[in-house]
């Protein structure tokens, strides 16, 4: 799991990733992609905490969607 403690489903297209080892602060970099090329949308990281990050998977047409995602985070731990 490479430092992923849990992935919490907060609703459609809304999830929180919890880290096994907290980052030293709330300023770290997270990158991601999603695995559905049949819809247009974007991934947005909206809430950073030392122990987690929350992300939204939004559709250009409105609303959110659940799709397979991949993320990587970089920073001081």
DSSP file (Angstrom, degrees, kcal/mol; ACC not computed):
  #  RESIDUE AA STRUCTURE BP1 BP2  ACC     N-H-->O    O-->H-N    N-H-->O    O-->H-N    TCO  KAPPA ALPHA  PHI   PSI    X-CA   Y-CA   Z-CA
    1    1 A X    >         0   0    0      0, 0.0     3,-0.6     0, 0.0     4,-0.0   0.000 360.0 360.0 360.0 -12.8    0.0    0.0    0.0
    2    2 A X  T 3   -     0   0    0      1,-0.3     3,-0.1     2,-0.0     0, 0.0   0.912 360.0 -30.6  49.3  58.4    3.1    2.3    0.2
    3    3 A X  T 3  S+     0   0    0      1,-0.2    17,-2.1    16,-0.1     2,-0.7   0.542 101.4 133.1  80.6  12.0    2.0    4.5    3.1
    4    4 A X  E <   +A   19   0A   0     -3,-0.6    15,-0.2    15,-0.2    -1,-0.2  -0.848  26.5 176.4 -91.6 116.8   -1.8    4.3    2.4
    5    5 A X  E     -     0   0A   0     13,-3.2     2,-0.3    -2,-0.7    14,-0.2   0.859  64.9 -21.9 -84.7 -39.8   -3.5    3.5    5.7
    6    6 A X  E     -A   18   0A   0     12,-1.4    12,-3.0     2,-0.0     2,-0.5  -0.976  47.1-138.7-164.5 155.8   -7.1    3.7    4.4
    7    7 A X  E     -A   17   0A   0     -2,-0.3     2,-0.5    10,-0.2    10,-0.2  -0.982  26.6-156.3-122.0 116.4   -9.2    5.1    1.6
    8    8 A X  E     -A   16   0A   0      8,-3.2     8,-2.1    -2,-0.5     2,-0.9  -0.800  11.3-138.0 -99.8 130.4  -12.5    6.4    2.8
    9    9 A X  E     +A   15   0A   0     -2,-0.5     6,-0.2     6,-0.2     3,-0.1  -0.777  24.9 174.3 -86.9 108.1  -15.5    6.7    0.6
   10   10 A X  E     -     0   0A   0      4,-2.3     2,-0.2    -2,-0.9     5,-0.2   0.326  62.0 -60.0 -96.9   6.1  -17.1   10.1    1.4
   11   11 A X  E >  S-A   14   0A   0      3,-0.6     3,-2.0     0, 0.0    -1,-0.4  -0.795  90.8 -21.8 138.4 179.5  -19.7    9.9   -1.4
   12   12 A X  T 3  S-     0   0    0      1,-0.3    45,-0.1    -2,-0.2    54,-0.1  -0.402 133.8  -7.9 -60.7 121.0  -19.8    9.7   -5.1
   13   13 A X  T 3  S+     0   0    0     -2,-0.2    44,-2.9    51,-0.2     2,-0.4   0.710 113.9 107.9  66.4  21.1  -16.5   10.9   -6.5
   14   14 A X  E <   +AB  11  56A   0     -3,-2.0    -4,-2.3    42,-0.2    -3,-0.6  -0.974  40.3 154.5-134.8 115.4  -15.4   12.1   -3.0
   15   15 A X  E     -AB   9  55A   0     40,-2.3    40,-3.1    -2,-0.4     2,-0.4  -0.983  31.6-143.6-144.9 156.2  -12.8   10.2   -1.1
   16   16 A X  E     -AB   8  54A   0     -8,-2.1    -8,-3.2    -2,-0.3     2,-0.6  -0.975  12.0-152.4-119.0 130.4  -10.2   10.7    1.6
   17   17 A X  E     -AB   7  53A   0     36,-3.0    36,-1.9    -2,-0.4     2,-0.4  -0.911  12.1-156.7-102.2 122.9   -6.8    9.0    1.6
   18   18 A X  E     -AB   6  52A   0    -12,-3.0   -13,-3.2    -2,-0.6   -12,-1.4  -0.848  11.4-134.4-102.4 135.5   -5.3    8.5    5.0
   19   19 A X  E     -A    4   0A   0     32,-2.4   -15,-0.2    -2,-0.4     3,-0.2  -0.627   7.2-144.4 -90.0 143.9   -1.5    8.0    5.4
   20   20 A X  S    S+     0   0    0    -17,-2.1     2,-0.5    -2,-0.3    -1,-0.1   0.914  99.9  32.8 -65.2 -44.6    0.2    5.3    7.5
   21   21 A X  S    S-     0   0    0    -18,-0.3    -1,-0.3    -3,-0.1   -16,-0.0  -0.967  95.1-127.0-116.2 119.4    2.9    7.9    8.4
   22   22 A X        -     0   0    0     -2,-0.5    29,-0.2    -3,-0.2     2,-0.1  -0.209  22.4-112.7 -61.5 151.1    1.8   11.5    8.6
   23   23 A X        -     0   0    0     27,-3.1    54,-0.3    26,-0.2    -1,-0.1  -0.491  28.3-113.8 -75.5 157.8    3.6   14.2    6.6
   24   24 A X  S    S-     0   0    0     52,-3.8     2,-0.3    -2,-0.1    53,-0.1   0.699  92.7  -4.0 -68.5 -19.9    5.6   16.7    8.6
   25   25 A X  S    S-     0   0    0     51,-0.5    -2,-0.1    25,-0.1    24,-0.1  -0.881  79.3 -95.3-156.6-176.2    3.2   19.5    7.6
   26   26 A X  S    S+     0   0    0     -2,-0.3     2,-0.9     1,-0.1    22,-0.0   0.380  97.1  88.1 -95.4   4.8    0.2   20.2    5.4
   27   27 A X        +     0   0    0      2,-0.0     2,-0.3    21,-0.0    -1,-0.1  -0.811  56.5 123.2-106.3  92.8    2.3   21.5    2.5
   28   28 A X        -     0   0    0     -2,-0.9     2,-0.4    47,-0.1    47,-0.2  -0.930  59.1-104.6-141.1 164.1    3.2   18.4    0.3
   29   29 A X  E     -E   74   0B   0     45,-2.6    45,-3.0    -2,-0.3     2,-0.4  -0.767  29.6-176.3 -99.2 135.8    2.6   17.5   -3.3
   30   30 A X  E     -E   73   0B   0     -2,-0.4     2,-0.3    43,-0.2    43,-0.2  -0.999   2.2-176.9-127.8 132.9    0.0   15.0   -4.5
   31   31 A X  E     +E   72   0B   0     41,-2.6    41,-2.2    -2,-0.4     2,-0.3  -0.903  10.8 166.3-122.9 155.6   -0.4   14.0   -8.1
   32   32 A X  E     -E   71   0B   0     -2,-0.3     2,-0.3    39,-0.2    39,-0.2  -0.991  20.8-160.9-161.1 167.6   -3.0   11.7   -9.6
   33   33 A X  E     -E   70   0B   0     37,-2.2    37,-2.4    -2,-0.3     2,-0.3  -0.961  17.1-134.2-146.2 162.5   -4.8   10.3  -12.6
   34   34 A X  E     -E   69   0B   0     -2,-0.3    35,-0.3    35,-0.2     9,-0.0  -0.901  12.2-134.1-123.4 157.3   -8.0    8.4  -13.2
   35   35 A X  S    S+     0   0    0     33,-3.3     2,-0.5    -2,-0.3    34,-0.1  -0.024  72.6  92.9-102.9  29.9   -8.7    5.4  -15.3
   36   36 A X        +     0   0    0     32,-0.2     3,-0.5     1,-0.1    -2,-0.1  -0.929  36.3 172.7-125.7 109.5  -11.8    6.3  -17.3
   37   37 A X        +     0   0    0     -2,-0.5    -1,-0.1     1,-0.2    -2,-0.0   0.210  67.6  80.6 -98.2  16.9  -11.3    7.8  -20.7
   38   38 A X  S    S+     0   0    0      1,-0.0     2,-0.3     2,-0.0    -1,-0.2   0.563  92.9  45.9 -96.3  -9.8  -15.1    7.6  -21.6
   39   39 A X  S    S-     0   0    0     -3,-0.5     2,-0.5     2,-0.0    -3,-0.1  -0.937  78.6-123.9-131.1 154.8  -16.0   10.8  -19.6
   40   40 A X        +     0   0    0     -2,-0.3    20,-2.7    -3,-0.0    21,-0.5  -0.840  56.3 104.3 -98.7 131.7  -14.6   14.3  -19.4
   41   41 A X  E     -C   59   0A   0     -2,-0.5     2,-0.3    18,-0.3    18,-0.2  -0.948  49.7-113.2-176.6-164.7  -13.7   15.6  -15.9
   42   42 A X  E     -C   58   0A   0     16,-2.4    16,-2.3    -2,-0.3     2,-0.5  -0.984  13.8-124.3-153.1 158.3  -10.9   16.3  -13.5
   43   43 A X  E     -C   57   0A   0     -2,-0.3     2,-0.4    14,-0.2    14,-0.2  -0.918  28.0-171.7-105.9 130.8   -9.4   15.3  -10.1
   44   44 A X  E     -C   56   0A   0     12,-2.6    12,-2.6    -2,-0.5     2,-0.7  -0.988  18.9-147.0-128.8 126.5   -9.1   18.0   -7.5
   45   45 A X  E     +C   55   0A   0     -2,-0.4    10,-0.3    10,-0.2     3,-0.1  -0.827  28.6 168.0 -89.7 114.9   -7.2   17.7   -4.2
   46   46 A X  E     +     0   0A   0      8,-2.1     2,-0.4    -2,-0.7     9,-0.2   0.729  54.1  37.6-108.9 -24.7   -9.3   19.9   -1.9
   47   47 A X  E     -C   54   0A   0      7,-1.1     7,-2.3     2,-0.0     2,-0.5  -0.951  60.2-168.8-137.1 116.3   -8.2   19.3    1.7
   48   48 A X  E     +C   53   0A   0     -2,-0.4     2,-0.3     5,-0.2     5,-0.2  -0.889  13.1 165.1-103.6 129.3   -4.7   18.7    2.9
   49   49 A X  E >   -C   52   0A   0      3,-2.8     3,-0.9    -2,-0.5   -26,-0.2  -0.907  50.1-108.4-130.0 162.5   -3.9   17.5    6.4
   50   50 A X  T 3  S+     0   0    0     -2,-0.3   -27,-3.1     1,-0.2   -25,-0.1   0.848 121.0  36.0 -58.9 -33.1   -0.7   16.0    7.7
   51   51 A X  T 3  S+     0   0    0    -29,-0.2   -32,-2.4     1,-0.1     2,-0.3   0.389 126.2  10.6-103.3   2.8   -2.4   12.6    8.0
   52   52 A X  E <   -BC  18  49A   0     -3,-0.9    -3,-2.8   -34,-0.3     2,-0.3  -0.991  51.5-143.7-167.1 167.1   -4.7   12.7    4.9
   53   53 A X  E     -BC  17  48A   0    -36,-1.9   -36,-3.0    -2,-0.3     2,-0.4  -0.989  16.8-146.4-140.9 140.3   -5.8   14.3    1.7
   54   54 A X  E     -BC  16  47A   0     -7,-2.3    -8,-2.1    -2,-0.3    -7,-1.1  -0.880  18.3-171.8-107.8 138.7   -9.3   14.6    0.3
   55   55 A X  E     -BC  15  45A   0    -40,-3.1   -40,-2.3    -2,-0.4     2,-0.4  -0.948  13.5-151.3-132.5 153.1  -10.0   14.5   -3.4
   56   56 A X  E     -BC  14  44A   0    -12,-2.6   -12,-2.6    -2,-0.3     2,-0.7  -0.961   5.9-153.5-120.9 137.9  -13.0   15.1   -5.7
   57   57 A X  E     - C   0  43A   0    -44,-2.9     8,-2.2    -2,-0.4     2,-0.3  -0.889  28.3-174.3-111.0  97.2  -13.6   13.4   -9.1
   58   58 A X  E     -DC  64  42A   0    -16,-2.3   -16,-2.4    -2,-0.7     2,-0.3  -0.706  19.7-135.2-102.7 143.2  -15.7   15.9  -10.9
   59   59 A X  E >   - C   0  41A   0      4,-2.9     3,-1.5    -2,-0.3   -18,-0.3  -0.741  14.3-134.5 -92.0 141.0  -17.4   15.6  -14.3
   60   60 A X  T 3  S+     0   0    0    -20,-2.7   -19,-0.1    -2,-0.3    -1,-0.1   0.844 109.4  56.3 -60.0 -32.4  -17.2   18.5  -16.8
   61   61 A X  T 3  S-     0   0    0    -21,-0.5    -1,-0.3     1,-0.2     2,-0.1   0.526 127.4 -86.7 -78.1  -5.1  -21.0   17.9  -17.4
   62   62 A X  S <  S+     0   0    0     -3,-1.5    -1,-0.2     1,-0.3    -2,-0.1  -0.077  87.0  49.9 110.9 148.1  -21.7   18.4  -13.7
   63   63 A X  S    S-     0   0    0     -3,-0.1    -4,-2.9    -4,-0.1    -1,-0.3  -0.193  79.3 -79.6  82.9-178.8  -21.7   16.1  -10.7
   64   64 A X  B     -D   58   0A   0     -6,-0.3     2,-0.3   -23,-0.1    -6,-0.2  -0.726  34.5-153.5-117.9 167.7  -19.1   13.6   -9.5
   65   65 A X        -     0   0    0     -8,-2.2     2,-0.6    -2,-0.2    -8,-0.2  -0.981  16.3-127.8-141.9 152.0  -18.1   10.1  -10.6
   66   66 A X        +     0   0    0     -2,-0.3     2,-0.3   -54,-0.1   -54,-0.1  -0.913  44.9 149.5-100.1 118.0  -16.5    7.0   -9.1
   67   67 A X        -     0   0    0     -2,-0.6     2,-0.2   -31,-0.0   -31,-0.1  -0.910  53.5 -83.0-139.3 166.0  -13.6    5.8  -11.2
   68   68 A X        -     0   0    0     -2,-0.3   -33,-3.3   -33,-0.1     2,-0.3  -0.542  54.0-174.5 -70.0 134.8  -10.3    3.9  -10.6
   69   69 A X  E     -E   34   0B   0    -35,-0.3     2,-0.4    -2,-0.2   -35,-0.2  -0.872  20.9-154.6-130.0 163.3   -7.6    6.4   -9.6
   70   70 A X  E     +E   33   0B   0    -37,-2.4   -37,-2.2    -2,-0.3     2,-0.3  -0.997  18.0 179.6-135.9 137.2   -3.9    6.4   -8.9
   71   71 A X  E     -E   32   0B   0     -2,-0.4     2,-0.3   -39,-0.2   -39,-0.2  -0.950  13.3-168.7-135.5 154.8   -2.1    8.9   -6.6
   72   72 A X  E     -E   31   0B   0    -41,-2.2   -41,-2.6    -2,-0.3     2,-0.4  -0.989  10.2-159.2-139.8 140.7    1.4    9.7   -5.4
   73   73 A X  E     -E   30   0B   0     -2,-0.3     2,-0.4   -43,-0.2   -43,-0.2  -0.956   4.6-168.6-125.0 142.4    2.4   12.0   -2.6
   74   74 A X  E     +E   29   0B   0    -45,-3.0   -45,-2.6    -2,-0.4     2,-0.3  -0.995  32.6  92.0-133.8 130.8    5.7   13.7   -2.0
   75   75 A X  S    S-     0   0    0     -2,-0.4     2,-0.3   -47,-0.2   -47,-0.1  -0.963  71.6 -48.7 169.8-179.3    6.9   15.6    1.1
   76   76 A X              0   0    0     -2,-0.3   -52,-3.8     1,-0.1   -51,-0.5  -0.570 360.0 360.0 -77.3 133.9    8.7   15.5    4.4
   77   77 A X              0   0    0    -54,-0.3    -1,-0.1    -2,-0.3   -55,-0.1   0.348 360.0 360.0-123.6 360.0    7.6   12.8    6.8
